């Protein structure tokens, strides 16, 4: 049964990826901005469903059509699918993502802003300006400020360079807690995590071999941006960590 489920889900994921590439290549040039976001949302929900995951959201979702930066913890490559499934937008991601087969192409076409690992603020200054302009133009940009993914049991300290973009664009920051709980609902499911030395292929195999699962997004109250990005980052980190502890 497990083998059949794995093969079926692999086929579904493959179809989703091929469809996504075809839609972006042939149809995206003719789509409006809102139609593109809707297509990304539907595609992301299909990928989650193909992996056997149901998306659940808690709290008040942000309003569309205004610039804002969502700040989320980072557990898996599924995080992008979950966020886009709930509220599609643009992402700041490590440049490793651009090299992923098929997914990298789709992420690039969705205008992901890639960050070069270990370059710091100076190396990414042009990209910070790019994100600032996107926020000023009314885009929603999601940031994973931990800089890497974890098993989901703790939230690492935040890197704060891109918090400057929110301040310069004068937009709010929306804390979002991402979780993949076990069936008991109180502890994280490590099979959903993509971290450490786990390869992308290994991660996909672990996820699709599960009987099923839930991707949770908890939207917390907006936090105003400000000049002291270190203090704001610590405040958002505290809020997300407290929410994570409350949920188990």
Buried (B, 14 or more C-beta within 10 A) or exposed (E): EEEEBBEEBBEBBEEBBEEBBEBBEEEBEEBEEEEBBEBBBBBBBBBBBBBBBEBBBBBEEBEEEEBBBBBBBBBBBBBBBBBBBBBBBBBBBBBEBBEEEBBBBBBEBBBBBBBEEEEEEEEBEEBBEBBBBBBBEBBBBBBBBBBEBBBBEEBBEBBBBBBBBBBBBEBBBBBBBBBBBBEEEEBBBBBBBBBEEBEBEEBBBBBBBBEEBBBBBBBBEBBEBBEEBEEBBBBBBEBBBEBBEEBE
